[in-house]
């Protein structure tokens, strides 16, 4: 809801000063990303400063696009000012928040806000789905719950919305005040409290109090009274007429009774006035039941009927609420957004789609946007988005979606139902396409995604792109703003999938990529990756590929240099090269005694331009090698200075890997090489809590068996259940990269949050786990590693390092990429 506002009002609200005043211009849209401009002349561009970039750097291109109003920091260089309006403020992020506060004040309908440590996004999505049965609902897109995400969510509230649901998340003390000022919630939901982001607070109690401050002026606060720590804090601060507690024990505003049966549960809620409501929910696990109880109590508190709530519950599924990139049929890429049902979420999905590598066609499969106000207005905006993102083919499902047919008569195909779409959808017509599938849950677009997915067996490596971005930004903050970053994507990006990881890295603003062999670089180029690529070990037979695909080989010996130089002369070509200095690794690289020869070779071969000079630490991750590392640096400085002394230009200098960034920040030079740290493994132990796990390896249970006492399991009869029990066979073996050393109890997986140890030997395509005493069935999910099973721990169990576990994951394991 960005209600039209004048430049003068923006100045007043943000307490800014004006350079090049244009008071007559009215603003109706706001953007923080140069790629998100729909109506340039009506847009306020807020130049935020972040780890990746400074928004002010994009101003010249935005002026050419037609943007006329900019919010910039007060140190903005006026000498570069063009004839447009610049509003200068002390902090553009704070100014963004002040604008959001004003826009929120214009919305008079109820605002629900959710905070806590876990479950915020699921509660928000489920509550939005259920309230959407009756009301037009605005909600935070994805996990937009931060100091910038919350204002963007507020700007997505439109005048036709009847209720808004906003997430609020914080990572350190002092952050909630700004969120509360903007959100001003009428109804609050507190999910739970945990140790996530604990490093930003003095204590768990301090974090709880900070989060609860969001609701200081709310009319009502919903919480679970069975969490004693939370309950005591709330009941000591909030008066009884504000508290809406629920509990499995008597005495709360709502008393819950559960009966779990089959694939669902029956929930009875008794209100304090003794009225009773019964609900049937499709969940049996504790976390989902707690989340859905928050949702139901909130819907009742907002006045929704029991029948309408139950109708909404019938459409809910226990799935991750996330935007997911999946391999599609015939080399297509599939973006799964099958739970989305609003304009704000559609915009996020379109932005995500725009960041993907180019494909033959761009295809949109979209359902009706339910409960979203006037169809003419909504689909007019959808039409503008479709034009901006230039889709080649549109498939629409529903009734109102046919509004798009008038705008796109040649590319639009409409269907009244998903069944009708599926009957006409021929997967073989899709070839190397980029396909976005997005729609309301009631349309069941999961079947569409299943039809278009590449068929690969059930073991999946899920890559969290938000976590990848978080880790990249963490390391950027450790560096000087001028230090460039090369990201290592060798060995299939440490198992994560080189092309998609490289594409995300390119989007994040990295400066270089590093691969091990030329064919890895060629594959990236063929998929549209444009960043400079350094090749660590380019074989002589691949010099032609390096030249053709603009790859930059590492030169590590006089003999190799001479060979490349001869090739380049014969083929009349120039090439950028990187010089590897051996300061102690004794793997590849020029030694001190070879520097004079190297200098002569450089002088004699100007067709080979030195792009960088570098060395590699032997043991930056271990304190025991500190003195040796310092000696390496002394030798490197001498060696690189000798080379620089005879060059008429200055190449990049780099030495630090992930461990080096943490341990020796004084040796950043011009660039660093970020590898294992990006993928969530902090090998020095200094910043382990600051990084996020990016990968989760999952598989499924194929079969469950009951065994008699003394029966054996697997090859060589290594597994034995002495007293009998139950085993589950998993679709995972050493051909998938699951190390055979995990056999016989060395490894374990998590099923329903409980440890299930490997029993017997790991087979090529399967392994067995002991699930005695556990309620499991075929099709249940097993977590092999992820946030709750650390790679470090698993590596230590079998005497190896996390690198090996990551890079061993087979290419037959499906990689799925998502935004949480």
Secondary structure, DSSP 8 states (H G I E B T S, - for coil): ----EEHHHHHHHHT-EEES--TT-EE-EEESSGGG-SSGGGEEEE--B-SS-BGGGGHHHHHHHT--EEEEETT--GGG--SSEEEEES-HHHHHHHHHHHHHHT--SEEEEEESSSSHHHHHHHHHHHHTTTS-EEE-STT--STTHHHHHHHT--TT-SEEEEE---SSTT-HHHHHHHH--SEEEE----STTGGGSS-HHHHHHHHHGGGTT-SEEEEETTSHHHHHHHHHHS-TTTEEEEESSTTSSEEEEEEEETTEEEEEEEETTS-EEEEEES--SHHHHHHHHHHHHHHHHTT--HHHHHHHHTT--S---SEEEEEBGGG-EEEEETT--SHHHHHHHHHHHHTS---S-EEEEEE--TT-S-HHHHHHHHHHHHHHHT-SEEEEESSGGGHHHHH-TTTEEEESSHHHHHHH--GGG--S-EEEEE--GGG-THHHHHHHB----S-EEEEEHHHHHHHHHHHHHTS-TT-EEEEE-HHHHHTT-HHHHHHHHHHHT-SEEEESSHHHHHHHHHTT--SEEEETT--GGGHHHHHHTTEEEEE-SHHHHHHHHHHHHHTT--EEEEEEB-SS--SSSB-GGGHHHHHHHHHH-TTEEEEEEE---SSTT-GGGHHHHHHHHHHHHHHHHHHHTT-SS--EEE---HHHHHH-GGG-TTEEEE-GGGGT--TTSSSGGGS---EEEEEEEEEEEEE-TT-EESGGG-EE-TT-EEEEEES--GGGT--GGGTTTT-EEEETTEEEEB-S---SS-EEEE-TT----TT-EEEEEBTTB-HHHHHHHTT--HHHHHHT--TTSEEEEEE-
